[in-house]
Amino acid sequence: MDRCEIVHENFLRRVAARDFPEGQPPSGPLSPDEAMQAFRAGCLTRALDRESRAMQRKGQGFYTIGSSGHEGLAAVALALRPTDMAFLHYRDAAFQIARAGQVPGQDPVWDMLLSFASSAEDPISGGRHKVLGSRTLMIPPQTSTIASHLPKAVGAAYSIQAARRHRPEHAILPDDSIVYCSFGDASVNHSTAQGAFNAAQWASYQSVPMPLLFVCEDNGIGISTKTPKGWIEATFSARPGLKYFKADGLDLYDTHRVASEAANYTRTHRKPAFLHLRTIRLYGHAGADVPTTYLPREEVEAEEANDPLLHSVRLLDQAGVLNPDQAMEIYRETCDRVSQTAAKAVQRPRLQTAADVMASLIPPKRQNKPTNGPTPETRAEAFGSDLKAMDDPQPMSRLLNWALTDLMLAHREIVMMGEDVGRKGGVYGVTQKLHSRFGPDRMIDTLLDEQSILGLAIGMAQNGFVPMPEIQFLAYLHNAEDQLRGEAATLPFFSNGQFANPMVLRIAGLGYQKGFGGHFHNDNSVAVLRDIPGVILAVPSNGADAARMLRECVRLAREEQRVVVFLEPIALYPMRDLHADKDGLWMTRYPAPEERIPLGEVGITGNGTDLAIVTFGNGFYLSNQALPGIEAQGTKTRIIDTRWLSPLPKAALTAAVQGCKHILIVDETRHSGGVAEALMAHFCETTPKAKLARLTANDSFIATGPAYAATMPSREAIVAAAQALVG
């Protein structure tokens, strides 16, 4: 008999014998009706866990990480409002079940069994994963990625006060709400979690409103690795800016009392709190985990003897809410109901095709109220003397600054956040003057933590803002890339399009900076960005394109709820000249505010049919430098700026090279895993008659000093590659 059935039989036997674990008598504000609701939620949690294992044995269910031992979370849910956004630990079925009881029309039995069965009718993920979550209950779905949901909980909490000042059209959180975020004791050690705690404290220490309730469900173990006794309390009881509360999660009354105090503190003071909740873990980590293989049997049995459901029966009996016989009847009836419902749930349709699975990768479009933008007077006041400079050609950095200004004037829900984006105006001056134009509420200087920057953006996006976070350098993104892959990109996928976090992530990157920073400030690898389903990657090559493409990226975020990465080539920020000193040929005039370059549209220079150079970013600049040398040999050439690196604009690229005998791909990313690999594959499939070659960067990091560009394509190398290809 497995541990799940042992716990079940023990419960039946001990309730019948009135053999309950010892504990404190019931005390606290939990009403009889709420106590009954919490107990029923606990019984349902237990029955669902048992049924999930039975379904798996029959090949009808596919997920068995359960919530048994954490039934006390039902009492926490009853201490909150159903409008408080909740980012849940994967063991929090009892929380969701109890919250469902606060909202009319919910059927958590049916909903969760559909999820266990991976049914396409699962109301949260559409059969893509067994996740807790509900749009109606304000619970965004979470995967089991350890602690990755904590940074966005910080962002959502911050957004509540921000929305009081500038309420976005699509805001969903009430002004007096709080944000709830739960996790296990093992997860607190993860760097992602520590960054989130630190960010919340950092804000609180400066009296920045942060109505966030952290709940640590301390069952003392992470899979097989124990948490040292006293570790959680020792590390969290005296943190500055973070109020500590402690409760016994085996006691519904104590849990509800302390959770109510913690929630009231957070709601009243708009400061973060940390609720340390004692729990136990029953059955091991998941269905395939046998705890007696790494724990003494006596220790496992001692935990099982401390079953929170047995504590609940004792407490409700002592409180006069129901007697043990009535509790037993509820438990048995719940098990029977779950079993009968499961028999129906496993018959419901499941996802079958790739199209079925991928249908929610792209979130649905949303309607926005029309805006006429700022008045001419407002715009003139914001730009000041810059307005006259728009008549003259300017480098990319300045045109990006003006585009950001126009976008923020037109859309009040846009907020920017990052290291040094505000008062300093960015490392390269791209956000200069925006702090004075729009204030600190919309130009947020963050602490130095990329995970917190992206988490802030994700959380604010879920409350209607359109964030434009900035990562200072592409190399710094790798500190936080799971916030894109594991959180931002997966939210519409795992919520079947019910939740989204649209944003435009600006990153300064790529190579060719002269004599500055080496690898840490020059990174020419974009593989991690191109490998995330649903994320759009844009790379401009000149100032006018940058402004037009940035406007399209914001439109994609606002109207289509997309996650967009806008990668700005650092070396092209100040670029003025193309062929000779002071020729000014790489500067452009600022395009009118309504002009955009649509997603998927490529740029084409020239109409030669001998050679097509397909490139992007710095490669487009270098190819234009190389053009006179190539055409001097009689090779009629066209240069194609790909612009959009993910998804690749395949149809536009195929049309752009039509009629060309040779195709040279110039790629400043690395030879292995670079963009050229995808472009070569595409042209092999679509233009078999053309002769192909590629010129890429070496598989190397970038050096500083005179060798800053030695590993990447150059003007001379492009001329030579063209000669070799055309012959």
VEXPABA-45509 format. One record per residue (C-alpha): residue number from 1; x, y, z. Coordinates in steps of 0.25 Angstrom, whole numbers, padded with zeros to 4 digits. Example, Ala and Ser with C-alpha at 12.3 -4.5 7.8 and 13.67 -1.06 7.14 Angstrom:
BEGIN
1,0049,-0018,0031
2,0055,-0004,0029
END
This chain:
BEGIN
1,0000,0000,0000
2,0006,0014,-0004
3,0007,0025,0006
4,-0006,0032,0000
5,-0015,0020,0004
6,-0008,0019,0017
7,-0011,0033,0021
8,-0026,0031,0016
9,-0028,0018,0024
10,-0021,0025,0036
11,-0031,0036,0035
12,-0043,0027,0035
13,-0038,0019,0046
14,-0034,0030,0055
15,-0046,0039,0053
16,-0055,0027,0056
17,-0047,0024,0069
18,-0047,0039,0073
19,-0031,0038,0073
20,-0027,0052,0069
21,-0013,0058,0070
22,-0011,0068,0082
23,-0012,0083,0079
24,-0016,0096,0084
25,-0032,0099,0086
26,-0039,0107,0075
27,-0036,0122,0076
28,-0038,0133,0067
29,-0048,0140,0058
30,-0051,0129,0049
31,-0066,0128,0048
32,-0073,0114,0048
33,-0077,0116,0034
34,-0063,0119,0030
35,-0058,0107,0038
36,-0067,0098,0031
37,-0063,0104,0017
38,-0048,0102,0021
39,-0050,0088,0025
40,-0058,0084,0013
41,-0047,0091,0004
42,-0037,0082,0012
43,-0045,0069,0010
44,-0046,0073,-0005
45,-0031,0075,-0006
46,-0029,0061,0000
47,-0039,0054,-0009
48,-0033,0061,-0022
49,-0019,0057,-0018
50,-0023,0042,-0016
51,-0031,0043,-0029
52,-0019,0048,-0037
53,-0011,0036,-0033
54,-0022,0027,-0037
55,-0024,0034,-0050
56,-0009,0033,-0053
57,-0009,0018,-0050
58,-0020,0016,-0061
59,-0013,0025,-0071
60,-0024,0035,-0070
61,-0016,0046,-0062
62,-0002,0052,-0063
63,0002,0060,-0051
64,0003,0056,-0036
65,0010,0067,-0029
66,-0001,0069,-0018
67,-0005,0078,-0007
68,-0007,0069,0004
69,-0001,0074,0017
70,-0004,0088,0013
71,-0019,0088,0015
72,-0017,0100,0024
73,-0016,0109,0012
74,-0031,0109,0011
75,-0031,0118,0024
76,-0021,0127,0018
77,-0030,0129,0006
78,-0042,0132,0015
79,-0034,0144,0021
80,-0032,0150,0008
81,-0042,0156,-0003
82,-0044,0149,-0016
83,-0040,0161,-0023
84,-0026,0161,-0017
85,-0017,0155,-0028
86,-0011,0142,-0023
87,0002,0136,-0029
88,0002,0122,-0023
89,0011,0111,-0019
90,0008,0098,-0026
91,0003,0092,-0014
92,-0008,0102,-0012
93,-0020,0094,-0017
94,-0027,0097,-0003
95,-0025,0112,-0005
96,-0031,0112,-0019
97,-0043,0103,-0014
98,-0046,0112,-0003
99,-0045,0124,-0011
100,-0055,0118,-0021
101,-0065,0117,-0010
102,-0064,0132,-0009
103,-0068,0134,-0023
104,-0082,0130,-0028
105,-0083,0120,-0039
106,-0070,0112,-0037
107,-0068,0097,-0038
108,-0054,0094,-0034
109,-0056,0079,-0034
110,-0059,0079,-0049
111,-0049,0089,-0052
112,-0037,0082,-0045
113,-0041,0068,-0050
114,-0041,0074,-0064
115,-0027,0079,-0062
116,-0022,0066,-0056
117,-0027,0059,-0069
118,-0021,0069,-0078
119,-0034,0072,-0084
120,-0035,0083,-0095
121,-0047,0088,-0086
122,-0038,0091,-0074
123,-0043,0105,-0071
124,-0029,0110,-0068
125,-0019,0104,-0077
126,-0027,0097,-0088
127,-0020,0084,-0085
128,-0006,0089,-0087
129,-0002,0087,-0072
130,-0007,0083,-0059
131,-0006,0097,-0052
132,-0014,0104,-0042
133,-0020,0117,-0047
134,-0033,0124,-0050
135,-0036,0137,-0057
136,-0049,0139,-0049
137,-0042,0136,-0036
138,-0030,0146,-0040
139,-0020,0134,-0039
140,-0010,0135,-0051
141,-0005,0121,-0054
142,0008,0116,-0049
143,0017,0105,-0053
144,0027,0098,-0044
145,0039,0107,-0048
146,0045,0109,-0034
147,0042,0123,-0029
148,0041,0130,-0042
149,0028,0136,-0039
150,0033,0144,-0027
151,0039,0156,-0036
152,0026,0158,-0043
153,0018,0158,-0030
154,0027,0170,-0026
155,0023,0176,-0039
156,0008,0174,-0038
157,0009,0180,-0023
158,0016,0192,-0028
159,0006,0194,-0039
160,-0006,0196,-0030
161,-0001,0209,-0024
162,0004,0213,-0038
163,-0010,0211,-0044
164,-0015,0220,-0033
165,-0007,0231,-0040
166,-0009,0227,-0054
167,-0020,0217,-0056
168,-0018,0209,-0069
169,-0030,0206,-0077
170,-0028,0191,-0075
171,-0024,0191,-0060
172,-0031,0180,-0052
173,-0026,0181,-0038
174,-0035,0190,-0028
175,-0028,0201,-0022
176,-0029,0195,-0008
177,-0024,0181,-0012
178,-0012,0174,-0008
179,-0004,0163,-0015
180,-0002,0149,-0009
181,0010,0141,-0013
182,0013,0127,-0007
183,0025,0117,-0008
184,0032,0106,-0001
185,0043,0107,0010
186,0053,0101,0000
187,0050,0111,-0011
188,0054,0123,-0002
189,0068,0119,-0004
190,0067,0122,-0019
191,0074,0134,-0024
192,0061,0138,-0031
193,0054,0138,-0018
194,0065,0145,-0010
195,0064,0156,-0021
196,0049,0158,-0019
197,0050,0159,-0004
198,0061,0169,-0006
199,0054,0177,-0016
200,0041,0178,-0007
201,0050,0182,0005
202,0057,0192,-0003
203,0044,0198,-0007
204,0038,0197,0007
205,0051,0203,0013
206,0049,0216,0005
207,0034,0216,0008
208,0030,0212,-0006
209,0016,0205,-0005
210,0018,0190,-0006
211,0005,0183,-0002
212,0010,0169,-0003
213,0008,0157,0006
214,0019,0146,0004
215,0015,0133,0010
216,0025,0122,0013
217,0019,0108,0014
218,0030,0102,0022
219,0028,0087,0022
220,0043,0085,0025
221,0048,0078,0012
222,0051,0081,-0002
223,0049,0067,-0009
224,0059,0060,-0001
225,0068,0071,0004
226,0063,0076,0018
227,0062,0091,0022
228,0071,0093,0035
229,0062,0094,0047
230,0059,0109,0050
231,0065,0114,0037
232,0053,0121,0032
233,0050,0128,0045
234,0065,0132,0047
235,0066,0138,0033
236,0053,0145,0032
237,0049,0149,0046
238,0057,0162,0046
239,0058,0167,0032
240,0057,0182,0030
241,0045,0186,0023
242,0038,0172,0024
243,0029,0170,0035
244,0029,0155,0040
245,0017,0147,0045
246,0017,0132,0049
247,0006,0122,0049
248,0003,0107,0051
249,-0002,0103,0037
250,-0008,0090,0044
251,-0018,0099,0052
252,-0028,0105,0043
253,-0032,0115,0054
254,-0018,0120,0057
255,-0015,0120,0042
256,-0027,0129,0039
257,-0024,0138,0051
258,-0010,0141,0048
259,-0012,0142,0033
260,-0023,0152,0036
261,-0013,0160,0044
262,-0003,0159,0033
263,-0013,0163,0022
264,-0018,0175,0030
265,-0004,0180,0033
266,-0001,0179,0018
267,-0014,0185,0013
268,-0014,0196,0024
269,0001,0200,0023
270,0004,0197,0009
271,0016,0190,0013
272,0021,0175,0010
273,0019,0164,0021
274,0025,0150,0022
275,0016,0140,0028
276,0023,0127,0032
277,0014,0116,0032
278,0017,0102,0038
279,0012,0091,0029
280,0015,0076,0026
281,0017,0069,0013
282,0009,0056,0012
283,0012,0045,0001
284,0026,0050,-0003
285,0029,0060,-0013
286,0020,0054,-0024
287,0014,0041,-0028
288,0027,0035,-0033
289,0034,0039,-0020
290,0035,0029,-0009
291,0040,0037,0004
292,0044,0024,0011
293,0055,0023,0001
294,0062,0035,0007
295,0055,0037,0021
296,0054,0027,0032
297,0040,0021,0033
298,0038,0025,0047
299,0040,0040,0043
300,0030,0038,0031
301,0020,0032,0040
302,0021,0042,0051
303,0018,0053,0040
304,0006,0045,0035
305,0001,0044,0050
306,0001,0059,0050
307,-0009,0060,0039
308,-0015,0074,0038
309,-0029,0068,0034
310,-0029,0061,0047
311,-0025,0074,0054
312,-0037,0080,0047
313,-0047,0070,0052
314,-0042,0072,0066
315,-0043,0087,0065
316,-0057,0087,0059
317,-0062,0077,0069
318,-0056,0086,0081
319,-0062,0098,0074
320,-0076,0092,0073
321,-0076,0093,0058
322,-0078,0079,0055
323,-0075,0065,0062
324,-0066,0054,0057
325,-0077,0046,0051
326,-0081,0058,0043
327,-0067,0061,0039
328,-0065,0046,0034
329,-0078,0047,0026
330,-0073,0060,0019
331,-0060,0053,0016
332,-0066,0041,0010
333,-0076,0048,0002
334,-0065,0057,-0004
335,-0057,0045,-0008
336,-0069,0039,-0014
337,-0072,0051,-0022
338,-0058,0053,-0027
339,-0057,0039,-0032
340,-0071,0040,-0039
341,-0067,0053,-0045
342,-0053,0048,-0050
343,-0060,0037,-0057
344,-0067,0048,-0066
345,-0055,0057,-0067
346,-0046,0046,-0073
347,-0056,0045,-0084
348,-0054,0060,-0088
349,-0046,0063,-0101
350,-0031,0066,-0100
351,-0022,0073,-0109
352,-0018,0065,-0121
353,-0010,0074,-0131
354,0001,0083,-0131
355,-0008,0094,-0135
356,-0017,0091,-0123
357,-0005,0092,-0114
358,0001,0105,-0120
359,-0013,0112,-0121
360,-0010,0120,-0108
361,0005,0124,-0111
362,0000,0137,-0116
363,-0010,0144,-0107
364,-0023,0150,-0113
365,-0023,0164,-0117
366,-0030,0174,-0109
367,-0038,0187,-0112
368,-0032,0200,-0107
369,-0039,0213,-0106
370,-0035,0222,-0118
371,-0026,0233,-0115
372,-0022,0246,-0122
373,-0009,0247,-0115
374,-0004,0260,-0109
375,-0008,0274,-0114
376,0002,0281,-0122
377,0004,0291,-0110
378,0007,0279,-0101
379,0016,0273,-0110
380,0024,0285,-0112
381,0025,0288,-0097
382,0030,0274,-0095
383,0041,0274,-0106
384,0045,0289,-0104
385,0057,0292,-0113
386,0058,0278,-0118
387,0046,0281,-0127
388,0055,0290,-0136
389,0066,0279,-0137
390,0056,0270,-0143
391,0058,0277,-0157
392,0072,0272,-0157
393,0078,0258,-0159
394,0082,0252,-0145
395,0088,0239,-0140
396,0080,0227,-0135
397,0081,0230,-0120
398,0074,0243,-0122
399,0063,0238,-0131
400,0060,0227,-0121
401,0059,0238,-0110
402,0049,0245,-0118
403,0041,0233,-0122
404,0040,0229,-0107
405,0036,0243,-0104
406,0025,0243,-0114
407,0020,0229,-0110
408,0020,0233,-0095
409,0012,0246,-0098
410,0002,0237,-0106
411,0000,0226,-0097
412,0000,0229,-0082
413,0000,0214,-0078
414,0015,0213,-0083
415,0025,0212,-0072
416,0040,0210,-0073
417,0049,0204,-0063
418,0063,0200,-0061
419,0077,0203,-0056
420,0080,0218,-0058
421,0068,0220,-0068
422,0063,0232,-0060
423,0071,0243,-0055
424,0084,0239,-0063
425,0077,0237,-0076
426,0083,0223,-0078
427,0097,0219,-0080
428,0097,0224,-0095
429,0087,0236,-0093
430,0075,0229,-0100
431,0066,0233,-0089
432,0071,0247,-0086
433,0061,0257,-0082
434,0050,0247,-0080
435,0051,0247,-0065
436,0048,0262,-0066
437,0037,0261,-0076
438,0029,0250,-0069
439,0034,0249,-0055
440,0039,0237,-0046
441,0026,0230,-0046
442,0028,0227,-0061
443,0043,0227,-0062
444,0046,0217,-0050
445,0061,0216,-0046
446,0062,0202,-0041
447,0072,0194,-0032
448,0083,0187,-0039
449,0076,0173,-0042
450,0071,0169,-0055
451,0062,0159,-0050
452,0055,0169,-0042
453,0054,0179,-0054
454,0047,0168,-0062
455,0039,0164,-0051
456,0034,0178,-0048
457,0030,0179,-0063
458,0023,0166,-0063
459,0015,0169,-0051
460,0011,0183,-0055
461,0007,0178,-0069
462,-0003,0169,-0062
463,-0010,0181,-0056
464,-0011,0188,-0070
465,0002,0196,-0071
466,0010,0195,-0084
467,0024,0194,-0078
468,0037,0197,-0085
469,0048,0191,-0077
470,0062,0193,-0080
471,0074,0183,-0079
472,0087,0192,-0079
473,0095,0182,-0087
474,0091,0169,-0095
475,0101,0161,-0086
476,0093,0165,-0074
477,0080,0158,-0079
478,0086,0144,-0076
479,0084,0147,-0061
480,0069,0148,-0063
481,0066,0141,-0076
482,0056,0131,-0069
483,0047,0143,-0066
484,0045,0144,-0081
485,0045,0129,-0084
486,0038,0123,-0071
487,0029,0134,-0068
488,0026,0145,-0078
489,0025,0136,-0090
490,0018,0125,-0084
491,0007,0133,-0077
492,-0003,0133,-0089
493,0001,0119,-0092
494,-0002,0113,-0079
495,-0015,0122,-0077
496,-0021,0119,-0090
497,-0020,0134,-0094
498,-0027,0139,-0081
499,-0015,0146,-0075
500,-0004,0153,-0083
501,0008,0162,-0079
502,0010,0171,-0091
503,0023,0179,-0091
504,0034,0184,-0100
505,0048,0180,-0094
506,0059,0189,-0099
507,0073,0184,-0098
508,0086,0191,-0103
509,0095,0180,-0109
510,0103,0174,-0120
511,0117,0177,-0123
512,0126,0187,-0130
513,0128,0197,-0118
514,0142,0203,-0120
515,0151,0200,-0108
516,0140,0199,-0097
517,0136,0187,-0088
518,0140,0175,-0096
519,0130,0163,-0094
520,0122,0169,-0082
521,0118,0181,-0090
522,0118,0175,-0104
523,0110,0162,-0106
524,0107,0157,-0120
525,0098,0145,-0117
526,0083,0145,-0118
527,0080,0130,-0118
528,0073,0131,-0105
529,0064,0141,-0110
530,0061,0134,-0123
531,0058,0121,-0116
532,0046,0126,-0107
533,0033,0123,-0114
534,0024,0135,-0116
535,0034,0146,-0113
536,0037,0156,-0124
537,0051,0160,-0126
538,0054,0173,-0134
539,0067,0179,-0138
540,0068,0193,-0145
541,0080,0197,-0153
542,0078,0212,-0154
543,0071,0224,-0147
544,0059,0225,-0155
545,0056,0210,-0155
546,0058,0210,-0140
547,0047,0220,-0138
548,0037,0214,-0147
549,0040,0200,-0142
550,0039,0204,-0128
551,0025,0210,-0130
552,0021,0196,-0136
553,0027,0189,-0124
554,0018,0197,-0115
555,0006,0195,-0124
556,0009,0180,-0123
557,0009,0181,-0108
558,-0003,0190,-0106
559,-0012,0184,-0116
560,-0008,0170,-0118
561,-0002,0168,-0104
562,0011,0163,-0109
563,0025,0161,-0102
564,0035,0169,-0111
565,0050,0170,-0110
566,0055,0182,-0116
567,0070,0180,-0118
568,0078,0193,-0120
569,0092,0192,-0126
570,0101,0200,-0117
571,0111,0203,-0128
572,0100,0210,-0136
573,0095,0219,-0125
574,0105,0230,-0129
575,0108,0226,-0143
576,0108,0238,-0152
577,0117,0235,-0164
578,0117,0223,-0174
579,0129,0225,-0184
580,0137,0237,-0180
581,0139,0245,-0167
582,0127,0255,-0166
583,0120,0251,-0178
584,0108,0249,-0169
585,0102,0238,-0178
586,0097,0229,-0166
587,0089,0240,-0159
588,0074,0241,-0163
589,0063,0251,-0160
590,0052,0248,-0150
591,0040,0241,-0156
592,0026,0247,-0154
593,0020,0241,-0141
594,0010,0233,-0149
595,0020,0225,-0157
596,0023,0211,-0154
597,0030,0199,-0160
598,0020,0187,-0159
599,0024,0174,-0153
600,0030,0165,-0164
601,0034,0176,-0173
602,0048,0176,-0178
603,0057,0187,-0183
604,0063,0187,-0197
605,0074,0196,-0203
606,0077,0194,-0218
607,0071,0185,-0228
608,0083,0177,-0233
609,0081,0163,-0238
610,0095,0158,-0237
611,0096,0157,-0222
612,0087,0159,-0210
613,0093,0162,-0196
614,0084,0158,-0185
615,0087,0164,-0172
616,0083,0172,-0160
617,0088,0182,-0150
618,0102,0186,-0151
619,0103,0176,-0163
620,0094,0185,-0171
621,0103,0197,-0168
622,0116,0189,-0171
623,0109,0184,-0184
624,0106,0198,-0188
625,0120,0202,-0186
626,0125,0190,-0194
627,0115,0193,-0206
628,0124,0202,-0214
629,0135,0192,-0214
630,0126,0180,-0218
631,0119,0188,-0229
632,0133,0193,-0234
633,0135,0179,-0239
634,0123,0179,-0247
635,0114,0171,-0237
636,0100,0178,-0237
637,0096,0176,-0222
638,0084,0178,-0213
639,0084,0179,-0198
640,0073,0173,-0190
641,0071,0178,-0175
642,0064,0166,-0168
643,0060,0175,-0157
644,0051,0165,-0150
645,0059,0153,-0145
646,0048,0145,-0138
647,0039,0141,-0144
648,0047,0142,-0157
649,0040,0150,-0168
650,0041,0138,-0177
651,0031,0142,-0188
652,0037,0156,-0189
653,0051,0150,-0189
654,0047,0141,-0200
655,0041,0152,-0208
656,0053,0161,-0206
657,0063,0152,-0212
658,0055,0148,-0224
659,0063,0148,-0237
660,0076,0148,-0230
661,0087,0138,-0234
662,0095,0138,-0221
663,0091,0141,-0206
664,0102,0145,-0196
665,0097,0145,-0182
666,0105,0155,-0173
667,0102,0151,-0158
668,0109,0158,-0147
669,0105,0147,-0137
670,0113,0134,-0135
671,0115,0124,-0145
672,0109,0113,-0136
673,0095,0116,-0132
674,0095,0129,-0140
675,0084,0135,-0148
676,0091,0131,-0161
677,0087,0117,-0158
678,0072,0120,-0159
679,0074,0128,-0171
680,0082,0118,-0178
681,0072,0107,-0176
682,0061,0116,-0180
683,0068,0120,-0194
684,0072,0106,-0196
685,0057,0102,-0195
686,0051,0114,-0203
687,0062,0118,-0213
688,0069,0105,-0218
689,0074,0111,-0230
690,0082,0122,-0223
691,0096,0120,-0218
692,0098,0122,-0204
693,0109,0126,-0194
694,0110,0132,-0180
695,0119,0141,-0173
696,0118,0141,-0158
697,0125,0144,-0145
698,0135,0134,-0139
699,0130,0125,-0128
700,0137,0134,-0118
701,0135,0145,-0107
702,0138,0159,-0111
703,0151,0166,-0107
704,0153,0180,-0102
705,0164,0189,-0108
706,0169,0189,-0122
707,0163,0175,-0125
708,0149,0179,-0122
709,0144,0175,-0135
710,0154,0164,-0139
711,0144,0153,-0137
712,0133,0159,-0145
713,0130,0162,-0160
714,0137,0175,-0166
715,0135,0183,-0178
716,0147,0176,-0184
717,0142,0162,-0181
718,0129,0165,-0187
719,0135,0170,-0200
720,0144,0157,-0200
721,0132,0148,-0197
722,0124,0154,-0208
723,0136,0152,-0218
724,0138,0138,-0214
725,0123,0135,-0215
726,0120,0142,-0229
727,0134,0138,-0235
END
